[in-house]
Amino acid sequence: MNAILKQFLFVSSIYLLAPTASAFSLNDALSNGTQALSSATEVTGEAQQLVGSLQNQLGITETQAVGGTGALLQLAKNELGAGTMSSLTSKASGLSSLLGGDSSLSESLLSNISSMSEVQSAFSMLGMDSAMIQQFVPIIMGFLGDQGVGSSLLGPLQNLWSPAG
């Protein structure tokens, strides 16, 4: 009887001391991830203009503007190389902050993007339809052109970000 009582008290204490567990929700996880991305990414320099333009023209949140642009820039970095990205970031201050900057959290959320389907997934996680990508592209391209990025860099970006047809 004493052993049964000890087991009962032990099991009861585990239940009482354990934190309440809730059911896993993918939407909650995605929401937490995008909130972490937003809070971990501080947009700096001229990139603030780009984020503001995207918000104003497309009616999206700052998190969506930062995450969507970051996904597209990460695709460019992975597909066109770090040298191309260095050329871009040297023309417009703050673009590197959209890639996660100093934040290992946001960098890890974006670093695996190496195809348009992964960009589409990122947009979906941010609560945007994949058609929004083609609304982002002209705004980003215009911004980059205004920052003095030449056609030798804009051409490959346009090709990379254009829908397969």
Buried (B, 14 or more C-beta within 10 A) or exposed (E): EEEEEEEEEEEEEEEEEEEEEEEEEEEEEBEEBBEBBBEBBBBBBBBBBBBEBBBEEBEBBBBBBBBBBBBBBBBBBBBBEEEBBEBBBEBBBBBBBBBBBEBEBBBEBBBEBEEBEBBBBBBEBBBBEBEBBEBBBEBBBEBBBBBEBEEEBBEBBEEBBEEEE
